[in-house]
Each structure stands twice: as C-alpha cells, then as structure tokens.
Amino acid sequence: WILKGGSFLDSATGDFNHKATVVTRMGNTADSGSYNTGFRCASGKGGGGRKRPPDQKMLEKLAEEGGIEAVQEYLKSTGSNAQVFTPSELQKKRDKLKESMEEL
C-alpha cells in the first residue's frame, strides 16, 4: 500500500514528521491506520492530461458584456468547476474560512 501526499502533521520543509509535497510517497500496510490518514474521492471524465486554461481576453469580454454570470455560465459549459467571485464575495469566503480554522 502506498500513501500519497501529506497530512496535517507534516511540514512543508520537513522540519518535523515528513516533508509534504505533491509527490510525497510512503509505504504502509493494509491493516494500519491513524487519525492523520484518509482518502479522497474524485470524479471526472478522466483520461489524464491538462485542459488549456480559458482565453483571458475572451473572459474579460464576457465579463464586460454579461457580467460575472456570463463568465460563470461559460465556465460551467466547458465542464470547469471554477468559480468566479467578486472581491467582496471572496473576502466573505476568506473570513468564513478563517473563522472555521479558529474553531478547530
């Protein structure tokens, strides 16, 4: 069994526990477990490869002509899970996340 990635116990520099990077790998046995290991589920079309990012000029034009809603609709039609936020919406999300982290 291979554990991929890192956990909340790891550090980016490797100063404590393991060095957490996107390529971190660690062997383990099927019957072992800990509170800092888990899994994630992902869905999608698969097939690998990277999608090309949307044309920035086209997104700017969509935003000028149809606002954020037009950009969101375009991104949704391309199968992207990207979200578009106004600066105030983004700040609200950041504040909410910060509050959640402080509760932990």
Number of C-alpha atoms within 10 A of each C-alpha: 10 11 14 16 15 21 15 9 12 17 15 12 11 11 9 10 14 18 18 19 15 9 10 13 14 12 9 11 9 8 6 8 10 6 6 10 13 9 7 4 4 6 5 6 6 7 6 6 6 6 7 6 7 12 8 9 9 11 18 14 13 18 15 12 11 12 13 18 12 16 21 19 14 15 17 13 10 9 10 14 9 8 11 12 11 9 9 9 11 12 12 12 13 12 12 12 12 11 11 10 9 8 7 5
